[in-house]
Amino acid sequence: MKIKPLGDKILVEVLEAEEKTKGGIILPDTAKEEKTEGKVVSAGPGKTLESGKVQPLEVKKGDRIIFGKYAGDEILIDGKKHKILKESEILAVYES
């Protein structure tokens, strides 16, 4: 299934929470925190300004991002957790 976000919306695949701690302790599902990192799957064309011009988004497909814990709307696509976020809900982009 293909989903194309509209406007300044971004479709993000949420990265899975860690199964183990750095010390090697395996975490049960109830102890895992929801991950606030993800990978951009697709992005809308950009935000439409009052002048009618479209301001392109700063993120692009493939970018790894950090977003707020309660940001966006959660959806499932092919059994994987995704979120639809506004560009303003993104806190940072990992640089390579």
PDB file of N, CA, C and O in Angstrom:
ATOM      1  N   MET A   1       0.831  -1.170   0.000  1.00  0.00           N
ATOM      2  CA  MET A   1       0.000   0.000   0.000  1.00  0.00           C
ATOM      3  C   MET A   1       0.884   1.244   0.000  1.00  0.00           C
ATOM      4  O   MET A   1       1.864   1.322   0.741  1.00  0.00           O
ATOM      5  N   LYS A   2       0.528   2.208  -0.833  1.00  0.00           N
ATOM      6  CA  LYS A   2       1.274   3.467  -0.902  1.00  0.00           C
ATOM      7  C   LYS A   2       0.447   4.569  -0.278  1.00  0.00           C
ATOM      8  O   LYS A   2      -0.745   4.707  -0.556  1.00  0.00           O
ATOM      9  N   ILE A   3       1.098   5.355   0.574  1.00  0.00           N
ATOM     10  CA  ILE A   3       0.435   6.500   1.189  1.00  0.00           C
ATOM     11  C   ILE A   3       1.265   7.734   0.886  1.00  0.00           C
ATOM     12  O   ILE A   3       2.471   7.751   1.130  1.00  0.00           O
ATOM     13  N   LYS A   4       0.621   8.774   0.351  1.00  0.00           N
ATOM     14  CA  LYS A   4       1.309  10.031   0.065  1.00  0.00           C
ATOM     15  C   LYS A   4       0.736  11.103   0.981  1.00  0.00           C
ATOM     16  O   LYS A   4      -0.441  11.446   0.868  1.00  0.00           O
ATOM     17  N   PRO A   5       1.553  11.639   1.889  1.00  0.00           N
ATOM     18  CA  PRO A   5       1.088  12.702   2.774  1.00  0.00           C
ATOM     19  C   PRO A   5       0.784  13.986   2.000  1.00  0.00           C
ATOM     20  O   PRO A   5       1.366  14.242   0.946  1.00  0.00           O
ATOM     21  N   LEU A   6      -0.125  14.776   2.533  1.00  0.00           N
ATOM     22  CA  LEU A   6      -0.506  16.042   1.919  1.00  0.00           C
ATOM     23  C   LEU A   6       0.158  17.205   2.643  1.00  0.00           C
ATOM     24  O   LEU A   6       0.502  17.092   3.820  1.00  0.00           O
ATOM     25  N   GLY A   7       0.337  18.311   1.951  1.00  0.00           N
ATOM     26  CA  GLY A   7       0.863  19.533   2.556  1.00  0.00           C
ATOM     27  C   GLY A   7       2.198  19.341   3.236  1.00  0.00           C
ATOM     28  O   GLY A   7       3.140  18.812   2.647  1.00  0.00           O
ATOM     29  N   ASP A   8       2.274  19.782   4.499  1.00  0.00           N
ATOM     30  CA  ASP A   8       3.538  19.684   5.250  1.00  0.00           C
ATOM     31  C   ASP A   8       3.577  18.455   6.148  1.00  0.00           C
ATOM     32  O   ASP A   8       4.265  18.448   7.169  1.00  0.00           O
ATOM     33  N   LYS A   9       2.832  17.408   5.766  1.00  0.00           N
ATOM     34  CA  LYS A   9       2.798  16.167   6.553  1.00  0.00           C
ATOM     35  C   LYS A   9       3.894  15.206   6.075  1.00  0.00           C
ATOM     36  O   LYS A   9       4.314  15.240   4.918  1.00  0.00           O
ATOM     37  N   ILE A  10       4.345  14.342   7.010  1.00  0.00           N
ATOM     38  CA  ILE A  10       5.417  13.396   6.732  1.00  0.00           C
ATOM     39  C   ILE A  10       5.030  12.041   7.279  1.00  0.00           C
ATOM     40  O   ILE A  10       4.559  11.946   8.412  1.00  0.00           O
ATOM     41  N   LEU A  11       5.219  10.985   6.497  1.00  0.00           N
ATOM     42  CA  LEU A  11       4.979   9.615   6.941  1.00  0.00           C
ATOM     43  C   LEU A  11       6.294   9.046   7.434  1.00  0.00           C
ATOM     44  O   LEU A  11       7.284   9.026   6.703  1.00  0.00           O
ATOM     45  N   VAL A  12       6.302   8.576   8.692  1.00  0.00           N
ATOM     46  CA  VAL A  12       7.521   8.109   9.337  1.00  0.00           C
ATOM     47  C   VAL A  12       7.326   6.686   9.841  1.00  0.00           C
ATOM     48  O   VAL A  12       6.321   6.385  10.485  1.00  0.00           O
ATOM     49  N   GLU A  13       8.285   5.807   9.550  1.00  0.00           N
ATOM     50  CA  GLU A  13       8.292   4.468  10.132  1.00  0.00           C
ATOM     51  C   GLU A  13       9.000   4.579  11.477  1.00  0.00           C
ATOM     52  O   GLU A  13      10.162   4.977  11.546  1.00  0.00           O
ATOM     53  N   VAL A  14       8.285   4.221  12.550  1.00  0.00           N
ATOM     54  CA  VAL A  14       8.844   4.315  13.902  1.00  0.00           C
ATOM     55  C   VAL A  14       9.846   3.183  14.093  1.00  0.00           C
ATOM     56  O   VAL A  14       9.538   2.022  13.820  1.00  0.00           O
ATOM     57  N   LEU A  15      11.049   3.524  14.564  1.00  0.00           N
ATOM     58  CA  LEU A  15      12.070   2.513  14.816  1.00  0.00           C
ATOM     59  C   LEU A  15      11.714   1.746  16.081  1.00  0.00           C
ATOM     60  O   LEU A  15      11.168   2.314  17.027  1.00  0.00           O
ATOM     61  N   GLU A  16      12.021   0.469  16.092  1.00  0.00           N
ATOM     62  CA  GLU A  16      11.679  -0.400  17.223  1.00  0.00           C
ATOM     63  C   GLU A  16      12.493  -0.058  18.462  1.00  0.00           C
ATOM     64  O   GLU A  16      13.649   0.355  18.367  1.00  0.00           O
ATOM     65  N   ALA A  17      11.877  -0.233  19.622  1.00  0.00           N
ATOM     66  CA  ALA A  17      12.571  -0.031  20.893  1.00  0.00           C
ATOM     67  C   ALA A  17      13.605  -1.139  21.091  1.00  0.00           C
ATOM     68  O   ALA A  17      13.458  -2.242  20.564  1.00  0.00           O
ATOM     69  N   GLU A  18      14.635  -0.834  21.848  1.00  0.00           N
ATOM     70  CA  GLU A  18      15.713  -1.788  22.092  1.00  0.00           C
ATOM     71  C   GLU A  18      15.208  -3.003  22.868  1.00  0.00           C
ATOM     72  O   GLU A  18      14.421  -2.874  23.805  1.00  0.00           O
ATOM     73  N   GLU A  19      15.674  -4.182  22.462  1.00  0.00           N
ATOM     74  CA  GLU A  19      15.315  -5.425  23.141  1.00  0.00           C
ATOM     75  C   GLU A  19      16.163  -5.644  24.389  1.00  0.00           C
ATOM     76  O   GLU A  19      15.722  -6.287  25.341  1.00  0.00           O
ATOM     77  N   LYS A  20      17.395  -5.102  24.380  1.00  0.00           N
ATOM     78  CA  LYS A  20      18.325  -5.290  25.483  1.00  0.00           C
ATOM     79  C   LYS A  20      18.886  -3.949  25.927  1.00  0.00           C
ATOM     80  O   LYS A  20      18.944  -2.994  25.152  1.00  0.00           O
ATOM     81  N   THR A  21      19.301  -3.896  27.193  1.00  0.00           N
ATOM     82  CA  THR A  21      20.007  -2.716  27.678  1.00  0.00           C
ATOM     83  C   THR A  21      21.465  -2.824  27.241  1.00  0.00           C
ATOM     84  O   THR A  21      21.887  -3.862  26.731  1.00  0.00           O
ATOM     85  N   LYS A  22      22.234  -1.758  27.438  1.00  0.00           N
ATOM     86  CA  LYS A  22      23.651  -1.801  27.078  1.00  0.00           C
ATOM     87  C   LYS A  22      24.392  -2.837  27.904  1.00  0.00           C
ATOM     88  O   LYS A  22      25.413  -3.368  27.467  1.00  0.00           O
ATOM     89  N   GLY A  23      23.881  -3.129  29.106  1.00  0.00           N
ATOM     90  CA  GLY A  23      24.496  -4.130  29.979  1.00  0.00           C
ATOM     91  C   GLY A  23      24.110  -5.559  29.616  1.00  0.00           C
ATOM     92  O   GLY A  23      24.627  -6.505  30.210  1.00  0.00           O
ATOM     93  N   GLY A  24      23.207  -5.731  28.646  1.00  0.00           N
ATOM     94  CA  GLY A  24      22.838  -7.066  28.179  1.00  0.00           C
ATOM     95  C   GLY A  24      21.567  -7.621  28.789  1.00  0.00           C
ATOM     96  O   GLY A  24      21.231  -8.778  28.540  1.00  0.00           O
ATOM     97  N   ILE A  25      20.844  -6.830  29.585  1.00  0.00           N
ATOM     98  CA  ILE A  25      19.601  -7.301  30.194  1.00  0.00           C
ATOM     99  C   ILE A  25      18.485  -7.227  29.160  1.00  0.00           C
ATOM    100  O   ILE A  25      18.282  -6.187  28.533  1.00  0.00           O
ATOM    101  N   ILE A  26      17.765  -8.327  28.982  1.00  0.00           N
ATOM    102  CA  ILE A  26      16.653  -8.372  28.029  1.00  0.00           C
ATOM    103  C   ILE A  26      15.427  -7.727  28.668  1.00  0.00           C
ATOM    104  O   ILE A  26      15.037  -8.082  29.781  1.00  0.00           O
ATOM    105  N   LEU A  27      14.828  -6.783  27.959  1.00  0.00           N
ATOM    106  CA  LEU A  27      13.677  -6.046  28.479  1.00  0.00           C
ATOM    107  C   LEU A  27      12.366  -6.700  28.042  1.00  0.00           C
ATOM    108  O   LEU A  27      12.205  -7.044  26.871  1.00  0.00           O
ATOM    109  N   PRO A  28      11.422  -6.875  28.984  1.00  0.00           N
ATOM    110  CA  PRO A  28      10.091  -7.353  28.583  1.00  0.00           C
ATOM    111  C   PRO A  28       9.341  -6.231  27.862  1.00  0.00           C
ATOM    112  O   PRO A  28       9.705  -5.061  27.984  1.00  0.00           O
ATOM    113  N   ASP A  29       8.301  -6.583  27.117  1.00  0.00           N
ATOM    114  CA  ASP A  29       7.542  -5.585  26.355  1.00  0.00           C
ATOM    115  C   ASP A  29       6.999  -4.465  27.232  1.00  0.00           C
ATOM    116  O   ASP A  29       6.924  -3.319  26.790  1.00  0.00           O
ATOM    117  N   THR A  30       6.622  -4.777  28.465  1.00  0.00           N
ATOM    118  CA  THR A  30       6.054  -3.761  29.355  1.00  0.00           C
ATOM    119  C   THR A  30       7.081  -2.739  29.807  1.00  0.00           C
ATOM    120  O   THR A  30       6.702  -1.644  30.222  1.00  0.00           O
ATOM    121  N   ALA A  31       8.358  -3.052  29.741  1.00  0.00           N
ATOM    122  CA  ALA A  31       9.411  -2.130  30.194  1.00  0.00           C
ATOM    123  C   ALA A  31       9.980  -1.277  29.066  1.00  0.00           C
ATOM    124  O   ALA A  31      10.723  -0.331  29.325  1.00  0.00           O
ATOM    125  N   LYS A  32       9.645  -1.597  27.822  1.00  0.00           N
ATOM    126  CA  LYS A  32      10.176  -0.846  26.684  1.00  0.00           C
ATOM    127  C   LYS A  32       9.456   0.488  26.559  1.00  0.00           C
ATOM    128  O   LYS A  32       8.230   0.556  26.655  1.00  0.00           O
ATOM    129  N   GLU A  33      10.230   1.546  26.343  1.00  0.00           N
ATOM    130  CA  GLU A  33       9.636   2.856  26.092  1.00  0.00           C
ATOM    131  C   GLU A  33       9.397   3.004  24.599  1.00  0.00           C
ATOM    132  O   GLU A  33      10.146   2.478  23.776  1.00  0.00           O
ATOM    133  N   GLU A  34       8.343   3.727  24.270  1.00  0.00           N
ATOM    134  CA  GLU A  34       8.070   3.970  22.853  1.00  0.00           C
ATOM    135  C   GLU A  34       9.215   4.797  22.274  1.00  0.00           C
ATOM    136  O   GLU A  34       9.643   5.791  22.861  1.00  0.00           O
ATOM    137  N   LYS A  35       9.688   4.376  21.138  1.00  0.00           N
ATOM    138  CA  LYS A  35      10.810   5.040  20.482  1.00  0.00           C
ATOM    139  C   LYS A  35      10.356   6.363  19.884  1.00  0.00           C
ATOM    140  O   LYS A  35       9.255   6.457  19.340  1.00  0.00           O
ATOM    141  N   THR A  36      11.180   7.361  19.982  1.00  0.00           N
ATOM    142  CA  THR A  36      10.870   8.667  19.402  1.00  0.00           C
ATOM    143  C   THR A  36      11.786   8.967  18.228  1.00  0.00           C
ATOM    144  O   THR A  36      12.084  10.124  17.932  1.00  0.00           O
ATOM    145  N   GLU A  37      12.223   7.914  17.571  1.00  0.00           N
ATOM    146  CA  GLU A  37      13.050   8.048  16.371  1.00  0.00           C
ATOM    147  C   GLU A  37      12.365   7.306  15.245  1.00  0.00           C
ATOM    148  O   GLU A  37      11.642   6.335  15.466  1.00  0.00           O
ATOM    149  N   GLY A  38      12.602   7.778  14.038  1.00  0.00           N
ATOM    150  CA  GLY A  38      12.002   7.122  12.902  1.00  0.00           C
ATOM    151  C   GLY A  38      12.714   7.461  11.615  1.00  0.00           C
ATOM    152  O   GLY A  38      13.637   8.274  11.571  1.00  0.00           O
ATOM    153  N   LYS A  39      12.248   6.803  10.566  1.00  0.00           N
ATOM    154  CA  LYS A  39      12.814   6.994   9.236  1.00  0.00           C
ATOM    155  C   LYS A  39      11.700   7.522   8.336  1.00  0.00           C
ATOM    156  O   LYS A  39      10.606   6.961   8.299  1.00  0.00           O
ATOM    157  N   VAL A  40      11.982   8.595   7.619  1.00  0.00           N
ATOM    158  CA  VAL A  40      10.984   9.199   6.733  1.00  0.00           C
ATOM    159  C   VAL A  40      10.724   8.261   5.553  1.00  0.00           C
ATOM    160  O   VAL A  40      11.640   7.907   4.810  1.00  0.00           O
ATOM    161  N   VAL A  41       9.458   7.866   5.397  1.00  0.00           N
ATOM    162  CA  VAL A  41       9.054   6.985   4.302  1.00  0.00           C
ATOM    163  C   VAL A  41       8.625   7.815   3.106  1.00  0.00           C
ATOM    164  O   VAL A  41       8.987   7.510   1.969  1.00  0.00           O
ATOM    165  N   SER A  42       7.851   8.868   3.361  1.00  0.00           N
ATOM    166  CA  SER A  42       7.458   9.788   2.288  1.00  0.00           C
ATOM    167  C   SER A  42       7.069  11.132   2.898  1.00  0.00           C
ATOM    168  O   SER A  42       6.757  11.223   4.086  1.00  0.00           O
ATOM    169  N   ALA A  43       7.093  12.157   2.079  1.00  0.00           N
ATOM    170  CA  ALA A  43       6.795  13.507   2.551  1.00  0.00           C
ATOM    171  C   ALA A  43       5.907  14.217   1.546  1.00  0.00           C
ATOM    172  O   ALA A  43       5.975  13.964   0.343  1.00  0.00           O
ATOM    173  N   GLY A  44       5.071  15.112   2.063  1.00  0.00           N
ATOM    174  CA  GLY A  44       4.209  15.912   1.200  1.00  0.00           C
ATOM    175  C   GLY A  44       5.017  16.955   0.443  1.00  0.00           C
ATOM    176  O   GLY A  44       6.229  17.064   0.632  1.00  0.00           O
ATOM    177  N   PRO A  45       4.355  17.715  -0.409  1.00  0.00           N
ATOM    178  CA  PRO A  45       5.062  18.704  -1.231  1.00  0.00           C
ATOM    179  C   PRO A  45       5.590  19.898  -0.442  1.00  0.00           C
ATOM    180  O   PRO A  45       6.564  20.524  -0.860  1.00  0.00           O
ATOM    181  N   GLY A  46       4.969  20.223   0.685  1.00  0.00           N
ATOM    182  CA  GLY A  46       5.411  21.363   1.481  1.00  0.00           C
ATOM    183  C   GLY A  46       4.248  22.178   1.988  1.00  0.00           C
ATOM    184  O   GLY A  46       3.090  21.897   1.682  1.00  0.00           O
ATOM    185  N   LYS A  47       4.569  23.188   2.764  1.00  0.00           N
ATOM    186  CA  LYS A  47       3.552  24.043   3.368  1.00  0.00           C
ATOM    187  C   LYS A  47       3.162  25.152   2.391  1.00  0.00           C
ATOM    188  O   LYS A  47       4.025  25.809   1.809  1.00  0.00           O
ATOM    189  N   THR A  48       1.847  25.356   2.215  1.00  0.00           N
ATOM    190  CA  THR A  48       1.371  26.429   1.355  1.00  0.00           C
ATOM    191  C   THR A  48       1.307  27.715   2.174  1.00  0.00           C
ATOM    192  O   THR A  48       0.616  27.779   3.190  1.00  0.00           O
ATOM    193  N   LEU A  49       2.021  28.719   1.731  1.00  0.00           N
ATOM    194  CA  LEU A  49       2.072  30.007   2.414  1.00  0.00           C
ATOM    195  C   LEU A  49       0.869  30.857   2.028  1.00  0.00           C
ATOM    196  O   LEU A  49       0.171  30.544   1.064  1.00  0.00           O
ATOM    197  N   GLU A  50       0.623  31.935   2.777  1.00  0.00           N
ATOM    198  CA  GLU A  50      -0.499  32.829   2.476  1.00  0.00           C
ATOM    199  C   GLU A  50      -0.411  33.420   1.078  1.00  0.00           C
ATOM    200  O   GLU A  50      -1.433  33.732   0.466  1.00  0.00           O
ATOM    201  N   SER A  51       0.809  33.576   0.572  1.00  0.00           N
ATOM    202  CA  SER A  51       1.000  34.126  -0.771  1.00  0.00           C
ATOM    203  C   SER A  51       0.636  33.124  -1.866  1.00  0.00           C
ATOM    204  O   SER A  51       0.565  33.480  -3.042  1.00  0.00           O
ATOM    205  N   GLY A  52       0.407  31.863  -1.471  1.00  0.00           N
ATOM    206  CA  GLY A  52       0.077  30.826  -2.447  1.00  0.00           C
ATOM    207  C   GLY A  52       1.271  29.997  -2.872  1.00  0.00           C
ATOM    208  O   GLY A  52       1.111  28.963  -3.520  1.00  0.00           O
ATOM    209  N   LYS A  53       2.467  30.439  -2.515  1.00  0.00           N
ATOM    210  CA  LYS A  53       3.675  29.685  -2.847  1.00  0.00           C
ATOM    211  C   LYS A  53       3.809  28.495  -1.901  1.00  0.00           C
ATOM    212  O   LYS A  53       3.346  28.538  -0.761  1.00  0.00           O
ATOM    213  N   VAL A  54       4.443  27.441  -2.386  1.00  0.00           N
ATOM    214  CA  VAL A  54       4.673  26.249  -1.567  1.00  0.00           C
ATOM    215  C   VAL A  54       6.108  26.267  -1.063  1.00  0.00           C
ATOM    216  O   VAL A  54       7.056  26.318  -1.846  1.00  0.00           O
ATOM    217  N   GLN A  55       6.251  26.225   0.265  1.00  0.00           N
ATOM    218  CA  GLN A  55       7.581  26.176   0.881  1.00  0.00           C
ATOM    219  C   GLN A  55       7.965  24.703   1.034  1.00  0.00           C
ATOM    220  O   GLN A  55       7.313  23.985   1.792  1.00  0.00           O
ATOM    221  N   PRO A  56       9.013  24.229   0.331  1.00  0.00           N
ATOM    222  CA  PRO A  56       9.387  22.813   0.398  1.00  0.00           C
ATOM    223  C   PRO A  56       9.809  22.408   1.810  1.00  0.00           C
ATOM    224  O   PRO A  56      10.273  23.232   2.598  1.00  0.00           O
ATOM    225  N   LEU A  57       9.638  21.124   2.108  1.00  0.00           N
ATOM    226  CA  LEU A  57      10.018  20.590   3.414  1.00  0.00           C
ATOM    227  C   LEU A  57      11.528  20.442   3.519  1.00  0.00           C
ATOM    228  O   LEU A  57      12.215  20.270   2.513  1.00  0.00           O
ATOM    229  N   GLU A  58      12.044  20.509   4.753  1.00  0.00           N
ATOM    230  CA  GLU A  58      13.478  20.361   4.980  1.00  0.00           C
ATOM    231  C   GLU A  58      13.898  18.895   5.033  1.00  0.00           C
ATOM    232  O   GLU A  58      15.071  18.583   4.824  1.00  0.00           O
ATOM    233  N   VAL A  59      12.956  17.992   5.310  1.00  0.00           N
ATOM    234  CA  VAL A  59      13.291  16.568   5.380  1.00  0.00           C
ATOM    235  C   VAL A  59      12.912  15.894   4.072  1.00  0.00           C
ATOM    236  O   VAL A  59      12.079  16.390   3.313  1.00  0.00           O
ATOM    237  N   LYS A  60      13.543  14.751   3.825  1.00  0.00           N
ATOM    238  CA  LYS A  60      13.264  14.001   2.602  1.00  0.00           C
ATOM    239  C   LYS A  60      13.216  12.512   2.923  1.00  0.00           C
ATOM    240  O   LYS A  60      13.597  12.087   4.014  1.00  0.00           O
ATOM    241  N   LYS A  61      12.755  11.746   1.980  1.00  0.00           N
ATOM    242  CA  LYS A  61      12.658  10.302   2.138  1.00  0.00           C
ATOM    243  C   LYS A  61      14.028   9.730   2.523  1.00  0.00           C
ATOM    244  O   LYS A  61      15.046  10.068   1.918  1.00  0.00           O
ATOM    245  N   GLY A  62      14.036   8.861   3.535  1.00  0.00           N
ATOM    246  CA  GLY A  62      15.273   8.223   3.966  1.00  0.00           C
ATOM    247  C   GLY A  62      15.932   8.893   5.158  1.00  0.00           C
ATOM    248  O   GLY A  62      16.787   8.285   5.802  1.00  0.00           O
ATOM    249  N   ASP A  63      15.552  10.149   5.478  1.00  0.00           N
ATOM    250  CA  ASP A  63      16.136  10.839   6.635  1.00  0.00           C
ATOM    251  C   ASP A  63      15.733  10.130   7.925  1.00  0.00           C
ATOM    252  O   ASP A  63      14.611   9.639   8.050  1.00  0.00           O
ATOM    253  N   ARG A  64      16.658  10.083   8.879  1.00  0.00           N
ATOM    254  CA  ARG A  64      16.371   9.545  10.205  1.00  0.00           C
ATOM    255  C   ARG A  64      16.127  10.737  11.125  1.00  0.00           C
ATOM    256  O   ARG A  64      16.961  11.637  11.222  1.00  0.00           O
ATOM    257  N   ILE A  65      14.976  10.738  11.799  1.00  0.00           N
ATOM    258  CA  ILE A  65      14.562  11.903  12.566  1.00  0.00           C
ATOM    259  C   ILE A  65      14.258  11.560  14.022  1.00  0.00           C
ATOM    260  O   ILE A  65      14.105  10.396  14.390  1.00  0.00           O
ATOM    261  N   ILE A  66      14.175  12.614  14.839  1.00  0.00           N
ATOM    262  CA  ILE A  66      13.735  12.517  16.224  1.00  0.00           C
ATOM    263  C   ILE A  66      12.496  13.396  16.341  1.00  0.00           C
ATOM    264  O   ILE A  66      12.482  14.532  15.868  1.00  0.00           O
ATOM    265  N   PHE A  67      11.440  12.852  16.987  1.00  0.00           N
ATOM    266  CA  PHE A  67      10.204  13.605  17.148  1.00  0.00           C
ATOM    267  C   PHE A  67       9.717  13.472  18.589  1.00  0.00           C
ATOM    268  O   PHE A  67      10.209  12.627  19.338  1.00  0.00           O
ATOM    269  N   GLY A  68       8.757  14.301  18.974  1.00  0.00           N
ATOM    270  CA  GLY A  68       8.207  14.274  20.327  1.00  0.00           C
ATOM    271  C   GLY A  68       7.471  12.976  20.613  1.00  0.00           C
ATOM    272  O   GLY A  68       6.917  12.353  19.707  1.00  0.00           O
ATOM    273  N   LYS A  69       7.468  12.573  21.873  1.00  0.00           N
ATOM    274  CA  LYS A  69       6.859  11.308  22.294  1.00  0.00           C
ATOM    275  C   LYS A  69       5.388  11.208  21.903  1.00  0.00           C
ATOM    276  O   LYS A  69       4.922  10.142  21.500  1.00  0.00           O
ATOM    277  N   TYR A  70       4.658  12.311  22.020  1.00  0.00           N
ATOM    278  CA  TYR A  70       3.218  12.287  21.739  1.00  0.00           C
ATOM    279  C   TYR A  70       2.874  12.967  20.414  1.00  0.00           C
ATOM    280  O   TYR A  70       1.711  13.297  20.181  1.00  0.00           O
ATOM    281  N   ALA A  71       3.844  13.178  19.557  1.00  0.00           N
ATOM    282  CA  ALA A  71       3.635  13.870  18.283  1.00  0.00           C
ATOM    283  C   ALA A  71       2.932  12.969  17.267  1.00  0.00           C
ATOM    284  O   ALA A  71       3.084  11.747  17.286  1.00  0.00           O
ATOM    285  N   GLY A  72       2.180  13.583  16.404  1.00  0.00           N
ATOM    286  CA  GLY A  72       1.600  12.904  15.255  1.00  0.00           C
ATOM    287  C   GLY A  72       0.488  11.932  15.566  1.00  0.00           C
ATOM    288  O   GLY A  72       0.056  11.786  16.709  1.00  0.00           O
ATOM    289  N   ASP A  73       0.034  11.268  14.513  1.00  0.00           N
ATOM    290  CA  ASP A  73      -1.025  10.267  14.595  1.00  0.00           C
ATOM    291  C   ASP A  73      -0.446   8.920  14.194  1.00  0.00           C
ATOM    292  O   ASP A  73       0.210   8.797  13.159  1.00  0.00           O
ATOM    293  N   GLU A  74      -0.695   7.909  15.026  1.00  0.00           N
ATOM    294  CA  GLU A  74      -0.133   6.576  14.797  1.00  0.00           C
ATOM    295  C   GLU A  74      -1.046   5.765  13.880  1.00  0.00           C
ATOM    296  O   GLU A  74      -2.267   5.772  14.033  1.00  0.00           O
ATOM    297  N   ILE A  75      -0.430   5.065  12.921  1.00  0.00           N
ATOM    298  CA  ILE A  75      -1.165   4.154  12.046  1.00  0.00           C
ATOM    299  C   ILE A  75      -0.326   2.891  11.849  1.00  0.00           C
ATOM    300  O   ILE A  75       0.887   2.907  12.059  1.00  0.00           O
ATOM    301  N   LEU A  76      -0.975   1.802  11.446  1.00  0.00           N
ATOM    302  CA  LEU A  76      -0.270   0.560  11.115  1.00  0.00           C
ATOM    303  C   LEU A  76      -0.329   0.356   9.613  1.00  0.00           C
ATOM    304  O   LEU A  76      -1.393   0.458   9.003  1.00  0.00           O
ATOM    305  N   ILE A  77       0.825   0.065   9.021  1.00  0.00           N
ATOM    306  CA  ILE A  77       0.905  -0.248   7.598  1.00  0.00           C
ATOM    307  C   ILE A  77       1.668  -1.561   7.495  1.00  0.00           C
ATOM    308  O   ILE A  77       2.827  -1.648   7.902  1.00  0.00           O
ATOM    309  N   ASP A  78       1.019  -2.572   6.955  1.00  0.00           N
ATOM    310  CA  ASP A  78       1.614  -3.907   6.821  1.00  0.00           C
ATOM    311  C   ASP A  78       2.178  -4.400   8.150  1.00  0.00           C
ATOM    312  O   ASP A  78       3.242  -5.018   8.183  1.00  0.00           O
ATOM    313  N   GLY A  79       1.462  -4.126   9.255  1.00  0.00           N
ATOM    314  CA  GLY A  79       1.864  -4.602  10.570  1.00  0.00           C
ATOM    315  C   GLY A  79       2.989  -3.817  11.230  1.00  0.00           C
ATOM    316  O   GLY A  79       3.420  -4.172  12.327  1.00  0.00           O
ATOM    317  N   LYS A  80       3.473  -2.759  10.587  1.00  0.00           N
ATOM    318  CA  LYS A  80       4.546  -1.938  11.154  1.00  0.00           C
ATOM    319  C   LYS A  80       3.975  -0.610  11.639  1.00  0.00           C
ATOM    320  O   LYS A  80       3.073  -0.048  11.018  1.00  0.00           O
ATOM    321  N   LYS A  81       4.513  -0.110  12.764  1.00  0.00           N
ATOM    322  CA  LYS A  81       4.050   1.138  13.349  1.00  0.00           C
ATOM    323  C   LYS A  81       4.619   2.330  12.577  1.00  0.00           C
ATOM    324  O   LYS A  81       5.827   2.435  12.363  1.00  0.00           O
ATOM    325  N   HIS A  82       3.731   3.209  12.172  1.00  0.00           N
ATOM    326  CA  HIS A  82       4.092   4.445  11.474  1.00  0.00           C
ATOM    327  C   HIS A  82       3.403   5.616  12.157  1.00  0.00           C
ATOM    328  O   HIS A  82       2.437   5.436  12.898  1.00  0.00           O
ATOM    329  N   LYS A  83       3.905   6.804  11.903  1.00  0.00           N
ATOM    330  CA  LYS A  83       3.260   8.033  12.372  1.00  0.00           C
ATOM    331  C   LYS A  83       3.183   9.009  11.219  1.00  0.00           C
ATOM    332  O   LYS A  83       4.049   9.045  10.346  1.00  0.00           O
ATOM    333  N   ILE A  84       2.117   9.804  11.239  1.00  0.00           N
ATOM    334  CA  ILE A  84       2.012  10.918  10.307  1.00  0.00           C
ATOM    335  C   ILE A  84       2.210  12.179  11.144  1.00  0.00           C
ATOM    336  O   ILE A  84       1.435  12.467  12.057  1.00  0.00           O
ATOM    337  N   LEU A  85       3.266  12.924  10.811  1.00  0.00           N
ATOM    338  CA  LEU A  85       3.662  14.104  11.566  1.00  0.00           C
ATOM    339  C   LEU A  85       3.601  15.347  10.697  1.00  0.00           C
ATOM    340  O   LEU A  85       3.697  15.269   9.472  1.00  0.00           O
ATOM    341  N   LYS A  86       3.440  16.505  11.347  1.00  0.00           N
ATOM    342  CA  LYS A  86       3.674  17.769  10.669  1.00  0.00           C
ATOM    343  C   LYS A  86       5.172  18.030  10.748  1.00  0.00           C
ATOM    344  O   LYS A  86       5.835  17.561  11.673  1.00  0.00           O
ATOM    345  N   GLU A  87       5.703  18.764   9.800  1.00  0.00           N
ATOM    346  CA  GLU A  87       7.132  19.064   9.830  1.00  0.00           C
ATOM    347  C   GLU A  87       7.513  19.788  11.125  1.00  0.00           C
ATOM    348  O   GLU A  87       8.617  19.594  11.632  1.00  0.00           O
ATOM    349  N   SER A  88       6.631  20.603  11.657  1.00  0.00           N
ATOM    350  CA  SER A  88       6.926  21.353  12.883  1.00  0.00           C
ATOM    351  C   SER A  88       7.042  20.454  14.114  1.00  0.00           C
ATOM    352  O   SER A  88       7.561  20.896  15.139  1.00  0.00           O
ATOM    353  N   GLU A  89       6.574  19.205  14.044  1.00  0.00           N
ATOM    354  CA  GLU A  89       6.670  18.269  15.169  1.00  0.00           C
ATOM    355  C   GLU A  89       8.013  17.541  15.200  1.00  0.00           C
ATOM    356  O   GLU A  89       8.322  16.844  16.167  1.00  0.00           O
ATOM    357  N   ILE A  90       8.807  17.701  14.149  1.00  0.00           N
ATOM    358  CA  ILE A  90      10.132  17.070  14.107  1.00  0.00           C
ATOM    359  C   ILE A  90      11.101  17.927  14.893  1.00  0.00           C
ATOM    360  O   ILE A  90      11.198  19.136  14.683  1.00  0.00           O
ATOM    361  N   LEU A  91      11.824  17.276  15.814  1.00  0.00           N
ATOM    362  CA  LEU A  91      12.763  18.000  16.674  1.00  0.00           C
ATOM    363  C   LEU A  91      14.143  18.098  16.074  1.00  0.00           C
ATOM    364  O   LEU A  91      14.818  19.116  16.234  1.00  0.00           O
ATOM    365  N   ALA A  92      14.588  17.033  15.368  1.00  0.00           N
ATOM    366  CA  ALA A  92      15.938  17.027  14.814  1.00  0.00           C
ATOM    367  C   ALA A  92      16.061  15.977  13.720  1.00  0.00           C
ATOM    368  O   ALA A  92      15.262  15.044  13.636  1.00  0.00           O
ATOM    369  N   VAL A  93      17.083  16.151  12.881  1.00  0.00           N
ATOM    370  CA  VAL A  93      17.402  15.196  11.814  1.00  0.00           C
ATOM    371  C   VAL A  93      18.834  14.744  12.032  1.00  0.00           C
ATOM    372  O   VAL A  93      19.725  15.566  12.246  1.00  0.00           O
ATOM    373  N   TYR A  94      19.060  13.427  11.977  1.00  0.00           N
ATOM    374  CA  TYR A  94      20.426  12.910  12.082  1.00  0.00           C
ATOM    375  C   TYR A  94      21.188  13.290  10.820  1.00  0.00           C
ATOM    376  O   TYR A  94      20.668  13.152   9.712  1.00  0.00           O
ATOM    377  N   GLU A  95      22.408  13.763  10.984  1.00  0.00           N
ATOM    378  CA  GLU A  95      23.251  14.083   9.834  1.00  0.00           C
ATOM    379  C   GLU A  95      24.216  12.933   9.601  1.00  0.00           C
ATOM    380  O   GLU A  95      24.712  12.329  10.552  1.00  0.00           O
ATOM    381  N   SER A  96      24.478  12.635   8.353  1.00  0.00           N
ATOM    382  CA  SER A  96      25.402  11.528   8.060  1.00  0.00           C
ATOM    383  C   SER A  96      26.783  12.010   7.752  1.00  0.00           C
ATOM    384  O   SER A  96      27.673  11.203   7.486  1.00  0.00           O
TER     385      SER A  96
END
